[in-house]
Amino acid sequence: GPTVTATSDITMAAMFRAMMIGALGVFVLLSFQFRSYVEPLIVMVAIPFALVGVIWGHRMLGLNISMPSLLGFVSLAGIVVNDSILLVLFVKLARQDGKSIEESAAQASRQRFRAIAITSLTTIAGLLPLMAEQSLQAQVLIPLAVSIACGLMASTVLVLLVIPCLYVILADLGLVADSQ
């Protein structure tokens, strides 16, 4: 009835507000860490990449996006930001060693590929049994698991390819500080 819809809308609005506050908190912390306002944005681009996977996963499995799906997405945002932070840090370290921005970005992706791929694959593999579960109790958690697994799958590929490219593009535009 209308009460359920109103409660759901209030919950959705509260979750969105909390997510925005969390994103602002992450941005502020990363701004201090990187001493930049652009690099935290590069890191946080991974969050919409994850959303692409969440939507794709739900479509492929014929599921509607629900409250557990959104909870999975919020959890996923923290996971993918970690991968992105490490990638940007490795680009900056390579720049400090005197490498060109292109070399630094390529090297960072190569160096972090195995660690990012293995952590993503083990997380996805751990969620597969829950996604395949047929019991009634598991039906509530399946959208959450799909959000995390499919979002992680998409963001892993996109983070390893797009984040280094974005860093190079922004450096070419003079928006990323030169670490040399």
C-alpha positions in Angstrom: 0.0 0.0 0.0 0.9 3.7 0.1 2.6 3.3 3.6 5.1 0.8 2.3 6.0 3.0 -0.7 6.3 6.1 1.5 8.6 4.2 3.9 10.6 2.9 1.1 11.0 6.4 -0.4 12.1 7.8 3.0 14.6 4.9 3.4 15.9 5.4 -0.2 16.3 9.2 0.5 18.2 8.5 3.7 20.5 6.0 2.0 21.2 8.5 -0.8 22.0 11.2 1.8 24.2 8.9 3.7 26.0 7.9 0.5 26.6 11.5 -0.4 28.0 12.3 3.0 30.2 9.3 2.8 31.4 10.3 -0.7 32.2 13.8 0.6 34.1 12.3 3.6 36.1 10.1 1.2 36.8 13.1 -1.0 38.0 15.3 1.9 40.3 12.5 3.3 41.7 11.8 -0.2 42.3 15.5 -0.7 44.5 15.6 2.4 46.3 12.4 1.4 47.0 13.5 -2.2 47.2 17.2 -1.5 45.1 17.7 -4.6 41.4 18.2 -5.5 41.6 16.5 -8.9 43.3 13.2 -7.9 40.5 12.3 -5.4 38.0 12.7 -8.3 40.1 10.4 -10.4 39.9 7.8 -7.6 36.1 8.3 -7.1 35.4 7.7 -10.8 35.6 4.0 -9.9 32.2 4.3 -8.1 30.1 5.0 -11.3 32.1 2.2 -13.0 30.8 -0.1 -10.3 27.2 1.1 -10.9 27.6 0.0 -14.5 28.3 -3.5 -13.3 25.5 -3.5 -10.8 22.9 -2.5 -13.5 24.4 -4.9 -16.0 24.4 -7.8 -13.5 20.8 -7.2 -12.5 19.7 -7.0 -16.1 21.6 -10.2 -17.1 20.0 -12.2 -14.2 16.5 -10.7 -14.6 16.5 -9.1 -11.2 15.0 -5.7 -10.2 17.1 -3.2 -8.4 16.0 -3.3 -4.8 17.0 -2.1 -1.4 19.5 -5.0 -0.9 20.9 -4.1 -4.3 21.6 -0.6 -3.2 23.1 -1.8 0.0 25.4 -4.0 -2.0 26.3 -1.0 -4.2 27.2 1.1 -1.2 29.4 -1.7 0.1 30.9 -2.0 -3.3 31.8 1.6 -3.5 34.3 1.2 -0.6 35.9 -1.8 -2.2 36.5 -0.2 -5.6 37.8 3.0 -4.2 40.6 1.0 -2.5 41.7 -0.4 -5.9 41.6 3.0 -7.4 43.6 4.6 -4.6 46.4 2.1 -5.0 46.5 2.6 -8.7 46.8 6.4 -8.4 49.5 6.0 -5.7 51.5 3.7 -7.9 51.2 6.3 -10.8 52.5 9.0 -8.4 55.4 6.8 -7.2 56.5 6.1 -10.8 56.3 9.8 -11.5 58.6 10.5 -8.6 61.1 8.0 -10.0 61.3 10.3 -13.1 59.2 8.3 -15.5 56.9 10.0 -18.0 53.2 10.2 -17.2 52.4 7.6 -19.9 55.0 5.2 -18.6 53.9 5.7 -15.0 50.3 5.0 -15.8 51.1 1.8 -17.8 53.5 0.6 -15.1 51.0 1.2 -12.4 48.4 -0.9 -14.2 50.8 -3.7 -14.8 52.1 -3.7 -11.2 48.6 -3.6 -9.6 46.9 -6.0 -12.1 47.6 -9.2 -10.3 46.6 -7.9 -6.8 43.5 -6.2 -8.0 42.4 -9.2 -10.3 43.0 -11.8 -7.5 41.2 -9.9 -4.8 38.3 -9.2 -7.2 38.1 -12.8 -8.4 38.2 -14.3 -4.8 35.5 -11.9 -3.7 33.3 -12.8 -6.7 34.0 -16.5 -6.3 33.0 -16.2 -2.6 29.7 -14.7 -3.6 28.8 -17.2 -6.4 27.3 -19.8 -4.0 25.0 -17.2 -2.5 23.9 -16.0 -5.9 23.1 -19.6 -6.9 21.2 -20.4 -3.7 17.5 -21.2 -4.2 16.3 -21.1 -0.6 13.7 -18.5 0.4 15.9 -17.0 3.0 18.6 -16.3 0.5 16.3 -14.5 -1.9 16.7 -11.2 0.0 20.5 -11.4 -0.1 20.9 -12.4 -3.8 20.5 -8.8 -5.1 23.1 -7.6 -2.6 25.5 -10.4 -3.8 24.8 -9.6 -7.5 25.5 -5.9 -6.9 28.9 -6.7 -5.3 30.0 -9.4 -7.7 28.9 -7.8 -11.0 29.9 -4.3 -9.9 33.3 -5.6 -8.9 33.7 -7.4 -12.2 33.0 -4.3 -14.2 34.9 -1.9 -12.0 38.0 -4.1 -12.0 38.3 -4.0 -15.7 37.4 -0.3 -15.9 39.7 0.7 -13.1 42.7 -1.0 -14.6 42.1 0.5 -18.0 40.3 3.8 -17.6 41.8 5.3 -14.4 45.4 5.3 -15.8 44.1 6.8 -19.1 42.1 9.5 -17.2 45.2 10.3 -15.1 47.2 10.8 -18.3 44.5 12.9 -19.9 44.2 15.2 -16.9 48.0 15.5 -16.7 48.0 16.5 -20.4 45.5 19.2 -19.5 47.6 20.4 -16.6 45.0 19.4 -14.0 47.2 16.9 -12.2 50.2 18.2 -10.3 53.6 17.1 -11.7 55.2 14.9 -9.1 58.7 15.2 -10.6 
